[in-house]
Amino acid sequence: MDDEVKERRIGGSKGNKPIVFQRTRRLLVAGILTAGIFFGTPYTLRGEYFKNTRGPPVTSYFEKNYPVGWRYLMRAEKLSNEKRLSEGNYQKALKYFKKMYKNDPKNLKLLFIYAYCYYGRARDGDIKAAKKDLLKAIKLSEKGLKQCGESFLRSFFLDLKALSLYHIGFMYYNYGEHNMGIRFYRKAKKWLERFLEFYSEYKKELNEFDQEYETEIASDVKNMLRKIDKILKK
């Protein structure tokens, strides 16, 4: 069964390009929309430890079915794109989507957006709080990876886990704990490579429109891997 998803854009700040959700994806048997990778360009927010960030997937699914939580998240993203604190909106979105997920624990899209809220909230805190939130995003991503099989939703969880590991590695490496940073960079490298492996298999199914955006994300991941390799060779 096919489901047409119109291209939508949000944001518009100079700090982070609008987020794009791919036009067409197939529905899983369980009813989960297997969407393309979320798209966001690198930017720095409240410290050098947040680069290569991603925005959330923009789709009418969340806006239609969970409008309250989605509004909180969009407000938070807008403020973050402007390099400002989210004014508690990530926290509100997190509380909302956590409750929704607890009420519908088989909904993997809810699990992803719940995990993403931790990833987003990490941008609001200091380094200690950010690490804690990123570790929670990793834990929920791992849960998603165990449940999603080989659906393309897997790319969401792979990317979120890899990015969270990368950010933690950057924090440790650049803020006083060099060896711990190396440890997390190695973990990030492993999961970034897994993402690329999964992407290389899936990209054969992409149409020309989707390929443009998917390639940009893959290119960003490759750049991150080059940065890690450079650090590991020191």
C-alpha positions in Angstrom: 0.0 0.0 0.0 1.4 3.4 -0.9 1.0 6.6 1.1 1.7 10.0 -0.4 3.3 12.4 2.0 3.7 16.0 0.7 6.9 17.8 1.2 6.7 20.2 4.1 9.2 22.6 5.5 9.6 24.2 8.9 12.2 26.4 10.6 13.6 29.0 8.2 16.3 30.4 10.6 19.8 30.9 9.2 21.2 28.6 11.8 19.5 25.4 10.6 18.0 24.8 7.2 14.3 23.8 7.0 13.6 20.1 7.8 12.3 18.0 4.9 10.2 14.9 5.1 10.3 12.7 2.1 7.4 12.6 -0.4 6.6 8.9 -0.7 7.0 5.9 1.5 5.3 2.5 1.9 3.3 1.5 5.0 4.5 -1.4 7.0 2.1 -4.2 7.8 1.8 -2.9 11.3 0.7 0.5 9.9 4.0 2.4 10.5 4.9 4.9 7.8 8.5 4.0 6.8 9.7 7.6 6.2 13.0 8.8 4.8 15.8 10.0 7.1 15.1 13.3 8.8 17.2 16.1 7.4 19.0 18.8 9.2 22.3 20.6 8.6 25.1 21.0 11.2 24.9 23.9 13.6 26.3 24.9 17.0 24.0 25.6 19.9 25.0 26.8 23.3 28.5 25.3 23.0 30.6 23.5 20.6 29.4 20.1 21.6 26.3 20.2 19.4 27.3 20.0 15.7 25.9 17.7 13.1 22.4 17.8 14.7 19.2 16.6 13.1 15.7 17.9 13.2 12.7 15.7 13.8 10.8 14.2 10.8 8.1 16.5 9.6 5.0 14.6 8.7 1.3 15.2 9.1 1.1 12.0 11.2 2.3 13.7 14.4 0.6 17.0 13.6 -2.7 15.3 13.0 -2.7 12.7 15.8 -0.7 14.4 18.5 -1.1 18.1 17.9 -0.4 19.3 21.4 2.9 17.5 21.7 3.9 18.4 18.2 3.3 22.1 18.8 5.6 22.0 21.8 8.2 20.3 19.8 8.0 22.7 16.9 8.2 25.7 19.2 11.3 24.1 20.8 12.9 23.5 17.3 12.2 27.0 16.2 13.9 28.5 19.3 16.8 26.1 19.0 17.3 27.0 15.4 17.7 30.5 16.6 20.3 29.3 19.1 18.1 30.0 22.0 16.8 28.0 25.0 13.6 26.2 24.2 11.7 27.9 27.1 10.7 24.5 28.5 9.1 23.3 25.2 11.4 20.3 24.8 10.5 19.3 28.4 6.7 19.7 27.6 7.0 17.7 24.4 9.0 15.0 26.2 6.4 14.7 29.0 3.6 14.5 26.4 5.1 12.0 24.0 6.3 9.8 26.9 2.7 9.6 28.1 1.4 8.8 24.6 4.0 6.1 24.1 3.2 4.5 27.5 -0.4 4.3 26.3 0.6 2.8 22.9 3.9 0.9 23.5 3.7 -0.9 20.1 3.8 2.4 18.2 7.4 2.7 17.0 6.9 6.2 15.6 5.9 7.3 19.1 9.0 5.6 20.5 11.2 7.4 18.1 9.7 10.9 18.7 9.9 10.2 22.5 13.6 9.4 22.1 14.1 12.4 19.9 12.7 14.7 22.6 15.5 13.6 24.9 18.0 14.4 22.1 16.4 17.8 21.6 16.3 18.6 25.3 20.0 17.9 25.6 20.5 21.1 23.7 18.9 23.0 26.6 21.2 21.8 29.3 24.7 22.0 30.5 27.2 19.3 29.5 26.3 17.1 32.5 22.5 17.3 31.7 23.1 16.9 28.0 25.1 13.7 28.5 22.3 12.3 30.7 19.6 13.1 28.1 21.7 11.7 25.2 22.2 8.4 27.1 18.4 8.2 27.4 18.0 8.8 23.7 20.5 6.0 23.0 18.7 3.6 25.3 15.3 4.3 23.6 16.9 4.0 20.2 18.3 0.6 21.1 14.8 -0.4 22.1 13.5 0.7 18.8 16.2 -1.2 16.9 15.2 -4.4 18.7 11.6 -4.0 17.6 11.6 -2.4 14.1 13.3 -5.3 12.2 14.5 -4.2 8.8 11.9 -1.6 8.1 13.2 1.8 7.0 12.2 3.2 10.3 15.4 1.4 11.4 17.4 4.3 9.8 15.8 6.7 12.2 17.0 4.8 15.3 20.4 4.0 13.8 21.0 7.7 13.1 19.7 8.9 16.4 21.9 6.5 18.4 25.0 7.2 16.3 24.5 11.0 16.6 24.0 10.8 20.4 27.2 8.8 20.8 29.0 11.3 18.6 27.9 14.3 20.7 28.9 12.5 23.9 32.3 11.7 22.4 32.8 15.3 21.5 31.9 16.5 25.0 34.3 14.1 26.7 37.1 14.6 24.2 37.0 18.4 24.2 36.1 19.0 27.8 38.7 17.2 29.9 38.2 13.4 29.5 40.2 12.5 26.4 40.1 8.7 26.9 36.4 8.6 27.5 35.9 10.7 24.4 37.9 8.2 22.3 35.7 5.4 23.7 32.5 7.1 22.6 33.9 8.2 19.3 34.7 4.5 18.5 31.1 3.5 19.5 29.8 6.3 17.3 31.9 5.2 14.4 30.5 1.7 14.6 26.9 2.9 14.5 27.5 5.5 11.8 29.0 2.7 9.6 25.9 0.5 10.4 23.7 3.4 9.2 25.6 3.7 6.0 25.4 -0.1 5.4 21.6 0.1 5.9 21.4 3.1 3.6 23.4 1.5 0.9 20.9 -1.3 0.7 17.8 0.9 0.8 18.9 3.6 -1.6 18.2 1.3 -4.6 14.5 1.9 -3.8 14.7 5.7 -3.7 13.2 7.8 -6.4 15.1 10.8 -7.8 13.4 13.3 -5.4 14.2 11.2 -2.3 17.7 10.4 -3.4 18.8 14.1 -3.3 18.0 14.4 0.4 19.1 10.9 1.5 22.5 11.5 -0.2 22.9 14.7 1.8 22.5 12.8 5.0 24.8 10.0 3.9 27.4 12.7 3.0 27.1 14.3 6.4 27.6 10.9 8.1 30.7 10.3 6.0 32.1 13.6 7.1 31.5 12.7 10.7 33.4 9.4 10.1 36.3 11.3 8.6 36.5 13.5 11.7 36.4 10.5 14.0 39.1 8.7 12.0 41.3 11.8 12.1 41.0 12.0 15.9 41.6 8.2 16.4 44.8 8.5 14.3 46.4 11.1 16.7 
